[in-house]
Every structure is written in C-alpha cells, then in structure tokens.
Amino acid sequence: MQRQVDLDFDEGRYLKLLTNLIGETEHLQNNPPKFIPEEDRAVKHVVDALQPYTKQNGGLLTIEHVTYVEGRGNLIIEYDNDVGCSTTTQKGTVSFIGSHLDVVPANPESWERDPFKLTIEGDNLYGRGTTDCLGHVAMITEMLIQLAEKKPKLKRKIVAVFIAAEESSKIPGVGIDMLLKDGKLDHLKAGPVYWVDASDVHPCIGTSSAAIWALKCIGRLFHSGLPHKAINSVELAMDAVTHIQKNFYQEYPPHPCEIVYKYEAPSTMKPTQIRTAEGSVNQIPPWAEAQGDIRLTPFYNIDECIQKVEGCVAKLNEDINQLVSGDRGPCSKYEISLPEGDFKGELEILWEGEVFRGIACDLNSDGFKALDEATKEVTGSSEPYSMTGSLPLVGEMQEAGFDIQICGYGYSSVYHSDNEYCTLSQMKIGMKVFNQILNKFNQ
Ligand SMILES: [Zn+2]
C-alpha cells in the first residue's frame, strides 16, 4: 500500500496536553445535581494546543466551538487539504467522534493517587479520565497536529468531534444530542464515523439497549399478627418481578446473532435495588419498590420491549390475584374482602432517564473493514467483541444513516474505577491504527 499518511507521535506534547486536561478533572465530574461539569475548561487546553495550526494562523485546521449551555462547549475540528482533483460537490469524510470532555466522579479517599492530577509511572498514566476519555481527546488532538504539520494531501476531510455531557443524561441539550438535532454532524454521513470511547484496542461491534425501570407495588399496611387483613407489598413485589421476568425471558430468549457478534451475555431484565416503606418487622409494609434495568441486545426492539412489559403489568393489574401461588401460605393474598371493605394490590411501572439504543455495527461497511484491517496491521490480530453495556445515541445515529464503528485504546478493567489509568504505548497503537485507516481511505 502506498503510504500517503505517516504520522509520528510527540510524547512530550501528548503528555503536556494530557497533564493539562487531567488537571481540570475535578471540575469535569458529571453527576448532577452534585457535579455539573464545565467542559470549556478542557476545551481551552485543546484549542490552545491547536491554535498555531488554524486557518486564521496560516494552517489547515478549522475549529468550531459549539455551545448550547454556557461553559459546556463541544469542539468540531476539521483537517482539509485537498488533493486538488476533486470535482464532486460533496467531499467524503473520515470522522472520529464520541471522545468526551466530562468524566465520572472520583473519590480521592479511595484512590491511591490524586485522581485529579496526571501521575506518570513508567508507561502507565494515572488519573480520572485517562481511559475514559481524555486520553483519547489528547491522542486525537495529537493526530490533528501531526496532520497539520505534515500536511498530507487527502481525498477526504478528517473531522474530530469532542463532546460534552456524555457521562450523564440527567441534563439534556448540552452535547451530542444537540449537535445531531442542529445538523452539525450531517456531513459525516459521507464516510465512516469512529466512536472513540471504547477500550482494549480491538473493534467493539455491538452494544446493548438499556432502560431503567421501577416497579412500585402497593399493598395494605397492617399488624403482622393479623396478616389476613394486610396485603404484603414485599411479597407482591417478589411475585410480580418473577412473573414479569418470566414473561420477558419467553419474549426475549438468546438471539442467534449474539453468537455472530460475540456477546458474552444475552438480553436480561433483572431487579438491582429494592426498598420498602419504613416501618418495623411486625408491620406488613404498605408499599415496596423494585428497581432494575433491561439490557437488550440490538437484535430486538427496545420500544416494543417496553410496551410489552407495560402490557404485562396492565394484565396483572386486571387480575392481581393470579400472582397468588399458595407458596407463601394461606394468608398471602393480593385481593381481600373484609368487613371494613375490599382491598386490592396494585402495580405501577415507571421508566427512569433516557432509553439507550444498542447498536450492531455494520460488519460489511468500508468503515468496519478499514478498522478491522488496520487493527490487524498494527497489532497482528483483530478480535472484534460486543458488550451488554450501552453508549448514548450510537443506535439513533446508525438508524439516521451514519456508519458508526466503535473503538478505544484505554483499558475496560479500569472504566469508572479507582486508580484509572491508560498507557502511553496503547494510545500510540491507537494513533497507528487511525493512521492506517486514513491511508485506506486515501486509496
Ligand atoms: Zn466514556
């Protein structure tokens, strides 16, 4: 292959930018209302690093700082150096998006190092956001500087998009959701879109849809010495969750495509939290609430799944006593007639936060082939994998016509964890993979 692009990696410059970025992470923590990030603190360092290479300064980069909420900007950076033979109106693109400027909170007390400062120990670079995702922001920035310095002529425009507000969807209207709505990314349909926020070098080819649910179970409070006068909301919660799960697993068994995409787990619906009305052990509590999530592989439709779960709950409410198995003794009933009146248990299902849509990346697209081949060329092998975790908006973007492919060069073992780190050597591998991708799209 003819190598039109041959980028180096300036370690000193990379570490300087990453030091600046990690130094801001105390103010980039995202978990509202306690932590609302100020992404512009990170934006400033990236812009400072790129400034000498902008068109205004005689270079080849354009920078657009796009802000929807004050202090919480996104960055769109383009490298365009035409080969000069293009007569087509719409130029192709290769884009690197999804690397985000916010981080999940870190608790300094449980870290062995200062999470808000870059600590370099040999090849290891410690600090909140090194793997997820500022290590990528610094790597892609270094790639843009390398392009701007070496000025290779490329048939396509190279676009990088650094986004705000990735780690929490509690405050909408800040990041990629707005960039999409605003049409700021439409032109990226003209080429592969690499979402750079995964890890472990190999291509990530699938994620899952995710929906968070809460099942409120209303019973009747009474002295536990008179259980025939109560409706036990804890038992109702247990039986209702069992029934709903049974239904779910009948509708959503392991899907044959999960093997092709190498998912380690199939679709699941399970409770992860449970709470009840406060009281004492000799009271039967009037309400209990189970909470949990649904993780659905992308071969099933999450909207339809939510409707089915709601339908299942509605049917239970029509005849709540169908949940009585007898296994909980003769006094455990969900509909009772007493001299003082008739009482009935009730269920209510609520969905919390935004629904994430999973994605099965297109394995036949040029975008995937380039990533797969580039990974092989750089590391000797490419082992695509899928995860039952979720990423925001990738599913919607694929539906809207983007060729989304997912990759990343940190470590999944330290995602959102204490003592998060990345390595300089693996970030360099990432840059080499991107270098190869740029070459492939310049044939
Ligand atoms: Zn991330």
Residues whose N, C-alpha, C, O or C-beta is under 5 A from the ligand:
A	BS01	ZN	D132 C133 D197
